[in-house]
Amino acid sequence: MSKSKYNVVNPDDMVAEHGADCFRMFEMFLGPITDAKPWNTQGISGVSGFLKKFWGLFFDAKTEAFSVSEEAPTKEELKALHTCIKKVTDDIERMSMNTCVSHFMIATNELRRLNCSKRAILEPLVTLLVPFGPHIAEELWHRLGHATTVCDAHWPAHNEEYLKSDTIQYPIQINGKLRATVELPADVKAPEAEAAALAMEQVQKWLEGKAPKKVVFVPGRMINVVV
């Protein structure tokens, strides 16, 4: 974008059309802050859509009234929140603002899927959003009942306990080639994992009624069946 190519975009016009937060996040979303990036305003609609979805987490879909629950969050909701906190915090340290925006989008979509409207989840997300969308964060912060500015709120810290999964998706290889996957408890032992893998119809098809020569179980990673 340059004056010589007559393709200059007035930022005031962009702000008037999409809002300051949207324009701010769009510029961050274009790519790494240290890299040169092609200017293309078509992508701003994606950021605008994200902000509308984020805003919608705090409102009843039918009545459009502000609606935040005081209920205790579920494991899935806590995992979505703390995954976002960890990734955004780490990426800010690396000045990787574009991936931070991606993490917000992923978390918002996941919380929408879970129909989450709980304060324990949404309030930390608001404080996390401040460097990226300060105006929408400030508005939501006051709607949540706070009298002071969101800029005075403590930056949320992630809890590794909430990032642990109860189950692990194991790829099953037969003679070194991926043939199936199975979801098993995170603390599963080798005998149970081997039995679960060999009981699967997809695995039995490749065994053709023969007993495997060996089953190799690598905890947390894979199951390999040698025919």
Disulfide bonds with the S-S distance in Angstrom:
none
